[in-house]
Amino acid sequence: MTETPPGRADAAAGGMLVGAMVACAVAGYGLGSLAGLAVPLGLAGLFAGLVVGFALVYARFRRL
């Protein structure tokens, strides 16, 4: 059985997902620090980034 090794598309998808999660978590933490709720809004941003990251990966790689 021959399986192809992971390619650049796999790495790009993972990078987009992690990047979206980090960006949304930082934005949530930054906005939360202004309101005095830095950690809860940072965590909410992290999970929102997960959803945004999945949407970005799907939009970019749906034709593969």
N, C-alpha and C positions, 0 to 999 in steps of 0.2 A: 504494500500500500504506500502510495506516495502522497504526502500532504505538503502543501506549499507553506513555507515559513511565513510568519506575520510580515506584512509589508508596510509601506509608509502610510497607507490609508488607515491602518489600525492605530498607528502612533499619532496620526493627525486627529483622529476621532477622540482618542484619549486626552490629547492635549487641549482640544476644544472644550471637552467636558470639564476638565479640571480648571481650565482658565476661566470658564463661565462661573464655576462655583466660587473660585477665589475672588473674582471681581465683584460678584453680588454680595459675598460675605463682607468684603471690605467696605462696599457702599453701605450695607446695612449697619455695620459697626460705626462707620463715620456719621451716618444720620442718627443712629442711636446715641452716640456720645453727645450730640447736641441736645437731645431730649432727656438724657439721663438714663437711658435704657440700652446701653451699648451692647451688652452680651445677648439679651434676648433678641434684639433686632439683627445682630450679627449672625445668630443661629438661624433666624428666619430667612435672612439673606442667603445663607448657605444652602438651605433647602430650596429656596426659590431659584438659586443658581443651578441646582441639579435639574430642575424642570426646564430652565432656559437652555442648559447645556444639551439635554436630550433633544430639545426642539432644534437647536442649531445643527447637531450631528445628523438628525433625520433630514433636515432641509438640504444639507450639503451632500450627503451620501445616499440619498434615496434611490438614485438611478444605478447604483453599483450592483 
